Amino acid sequence: MKTFLCLWGVVFFIFAFTAVWRLFGLLLTSLAAWYLGYFVAAHVPQNTVSIAVFQEMGKKPVLRAPAPKRQKCDHWSPCPPGNFAYRILSGGGKQRRAKICFEDEQLVSEGNDDAGSGINIAIVNYKTGKAISTKFFEMWTGDHSSEMTDFVRNAPEGTLLLMATHDDGSTKLKDDAKNLVEELGSTEIKNIKFRSSWVFIAAKGFKLPDNLQKEKINHSDQKKNRYNGWPAEIQIEGCIPRNLI
């Protein structure tokens, strides 16, 4: 019996000693952590370490795609070597005027005095890629259809003609003007209506490739119009080989 009590006393002593030692170790660790924190706060500059830094350390690196390189006339992809880039955008509503871009040069734009209501036309020398003349022809008031006919007819051989409407391009447009544009390859000029959005590109004295975007039209529809009485803008773009003539 005495032996048993002695053994039990030894076990209890060991258990108590271990518990006290663990408590002492916990207190010692807590004291050390507090002292370390105090030391860092007192000796490390405030702007050296921040919570944001530790948060960033735990984040995975974010891979960012490089910004796409801008192409001529805002094409998504560049034209092949030996090609001209073009983009024709009709007007939209009262404020958004037509835009005609050729080889990254804005021949017709909102800040251009040669852009306006009616039918906008740019004539480009095919060999040099440079603009010869730009003009717009009002088709709501006055007799400007005859002026447009003369302008198109007098365009030299070996030129490109790029056309775009803004607002109304049909009310005062006469048949002789429509016939002349149709002879250049348009299939929609005789379908143009009040405030139709229309864009067209043609070649005079040579032929453009069949697969080229040459013409689009979008008629006014009160149920679908983007700008109340005006339909949405419409555009064509593409690349023209330089060796057609």
C-alpha positions in Angstrom: 0.0 0.0 0.0 2.8 2.4 0.9 4.6 1.5 -2.3 1.4 2.3 -4.3 1.0 5.7 -2.6 4.7 6.5 -3.3 4.3 5.7 -7.0 1.1 7.8 -7.2 2.9 10.7 -5.5 5.7 10.5 -8.0 3.3 10.5 -10.9 1.4 13.4 -9.5 4.6 15.3 -8.9 5.8 14.7 -12.5 2.4 15.8 -13.9 2.3 19.0 -11.8 5.9 19.8 -12.7 5.2 19.3 -16.4 2.1 21.5 -16.3 4.0 24.3 -14.5 6.9 24.0 -17.0 4.5 24.3 -19.9 2.8 27.3 -18.3 6.1 28.9 -17.7 7.1 28.2 -21.3 3.9 29.8 -22.6 4.4 32.9 -20.5 8.0 33.1 -21.6 7.0 32.8 -25.3 4.3 35.5 -24.9 6.7 37.8 -23.2 9.3 37.3 -26.0 6.7 38.0 -28.7 5.5 41.1 -27.0 9.1 42.4 -26.6 9.8 41.6 -30.3 6.8 43.5 -31.4 7.7 46.4 -29.2 11.2 46.4 -30.6 10.0 46.4 -34.2 7.5 49.2 -33.6 10.2 51.3 -31.9 13.1 50.8 -34.3 11.6 50.1 -37.8 10.4 53.1 -39.8 6.6 53.3 -40.1 6.6 53.4 -43.9 8.9 50.4 -44.2 6.3 47.6 -43.4 2.6 47.8 -43.9 -0.3 45.4 -43.9 -0.7 46.0 -47.6 2.8 44.7 -48.2 2.0 41.4 -46.4 -1.3 41.1 -48.2 0.4 41.6 -51.6 3.0 38.9 -50.6 0.1 36.4 -50.3 -1.4 37.2 -53.7 -0.7 35.3 -56.9 1.0 37.4 -59.6 -1.5 38.7 -62.2 -0.5 38.3 -65.8 -1.5 41.3 -67.9 -1.8 41.1 -71.7 0.2 43.8 -73.4 -1.9 46.6 -74.9 -2.8 45.9 -78.5 -0.8 48.0 -81.1 -2.9 50.5 -82.9 -3.3 49.7 -86.6 -3.9 52.0 -89.5 -7.5 53.5 -89.6 -8.1 51.6 -86.3 -8.2 48.2 -88.0 -8.1 45.2 -85.5 -5.3 43.6 -87.5 -2.7 45.2 -89.9 -3.1 45.1 -93.6 -0.5 42.9 -95.4 2.5 44.7 -96.9 1.7 46.2 -100.2 -1.9 47.2 -99.3 -3.7 50.4 -98.5 -5.9 50.5 -95.4 -9.3 52.2 -95.5 -12.3 52.6 -93.2 -15.5 54.5 -94.1 -18.0 55.3 -91.3 -21.4 57.0 -91.9 -22.7 59.7 -89.7 -25.1 59.0 -86.8 -27.7 61.4 -85.3 -27.1 65.1 -85.5 -23.6 65.3 -83.9 -21.8 62.2 -85.2 -20.5 63.1 -88.6 -19.2 60.8 -91.3 -15.6 59.6 -91.2 -13.4 58.5 -94.1 -9.9 57.2 -93.3 -7.3 56.2 -95.9 -3.8 55.0 -95.0 -4.4 56.3 -91.5 -5.2 59.8 -92.8 -8.6 61.2 -91.7 -9.9 62.6 -95.0 -13.3 63.3 -93.6 -13.9 63.7 -89.9 -15.9 65.7 -87.3 -13.2 68.4 -87.2 -12.9 68.6 -91.0 -14.5 71.6 -92.8 -15.2 69.3 -95.8 -17.5 67.0 -93.7 -21.2 67.8 -93.4 -24.7 66.7 -93.9 -25.6 64.9 -97.1 -23.2 62.8 -99.1 -19.4 63.1 -98.2 -17.0 62.1 -100.9 -13.2 61.8 -100.9 -11.2 61.2 -104.1 -7.8 59.5 -103.6 -5.0 59.0 -106.1 -4.5 55.2 -106.2 -0.8 55.3 -107.2 0.2 57.6 -104.4 -2.5 56.9 -101.8 -2.9 60.7 -101.3 -6.2 62.6 -101.3 -6.9 64.7 -104.3 -10.1 66.3 -103.0 -12.9 66.0 -100.4 -16.3 67.6 -100.4 -19.8 67.1 -99.1 -23.1 67.7 -100.9 -26.2 68.7 -99.0 -29.3 66.8 -100.2 -32.0 68.3 -98.1 -32.0 71.9 -99.5 -30.8 73.4 -102.7 -29.7 71.7 -106.0 -26.4 70.1 -105.0 -27.1 66.8 -106.8 -25.7 68.3 -110.1 -22.6 69.5 -108.3 -22.0 66.0 -106.9 -22.5 64.6 -110.4 -19.9 66.9 -111.8 -17.5 66.2 -108.9 -17.7 62.4 -109.5 -17.6 62.6 -113.2 -14.5 64.8 -113.2 -12.6 62.4 -110.9 -9.5 61.3 -112.8 -8.9 57.8 -114.0 -6.9 55.7 -111.6 -8.6 57.1 -108.5 -10.6 55.8 -105.6 -13.9 57.4 -104.5 -15.0 56.9 -100.9 -18.5 58.0 -100.0 -20.5 58.2 -96.8 -23.8 59.8 -95.7 -24.6 62.0 -92.7 -28.2 62.8 -91.9 -30.2 62.8 -95.2 -28.5 61.9 -98.5 -31.5 61.1 -100.6 -34.2 63.8 -100.8 -32.6 66.0 -103.5 -30.4 63.3 -105.0 -31.3 63.1 -108.7 -31.4 60.1 -111.1 -28.4 61.2 -113.1 -26.3 61.2 -109.9 -27.7 57.8 -108.9 -27.0 56.4 -112.4 -23.4 57.6 -112.3 -22.7 56.1 -108.9 -24.4 52.9 -110.0 -22.0 52.7 -113.0 -19.1 52.8 -110.5 -20.5 49.6 -109.0 -23.0 50.6 -106.3 -26.0 48.3 -105.9 -27.7 50.3 -103.2 -27.6 53.9 -104.4 -31.1 53.6 -105.9 -32.4 52.1 -102.7 -31.2 55.0 -100.5 -34.0 56.6 -98.5 -34.6 59.5 -96.1 -31.7 59.4 -93.6 -30.4 56.0 -94.7 -26.9 55.3 -93.4 -24.8 54.5 -96.6 -21.1 53.9 -97.3 -19.4 53.0 -100.5 -16.0 52.7 -102.1 -15.3 52.5 -105.9 -12.4 52.6 -108.3 -12.4 54.7 -111.5 -10.6 53.2 -114.4 -9.8 49.8 -112.8 -11.5 47.1 -110.8 -11.4 46.4 -107.1 -11.1 42.8 -105.8 -14.5 41.0 -105.5 -13.9 40.0 -101.9 -13.4 43.6 -100.8 -16.1 45.3 -98.6 -17.4 47.9 -101.0 -20.9 49.0 -99.8 -23.4 48.8 -96.9 -26.7 50.5 -96.2 -28.9 50.8 -93.1 -32.4 52.4 -93.5 -34.2 54.5 -91.0 -36.8 52.6 -88.9 -38.6 54.3 -86.0 -38.8 51.0 -84.1 -35.0 50.3 -84.4 -33.3 53.7 -84.8 -30.5 54.4 -82.4 -30.8 58.2 -82.6 -34.6 58.8 -82.6 -35.1 59.8 -86.3 -31.7 58.5 -87.3 -30.5 54.9 -87.8 -27.2 53.6 -86.4 -23.9 54.3 -88.1 -22.7 51.8 -90.6 -19.1 51.1 -91.8 -16.9 49.2 -94.1 -13.1 48.7 -94.0 -10.5 46.6 -95.7 -7.1 46.4 -97.4 -6.7 47.4 -101.1 -3.7 45.8 -103.0 -1.4 48.4 -104.5 -0.8 46.5 -107.7 -4.2 46.6 -109.3 -3.0 48.9 -112.1 
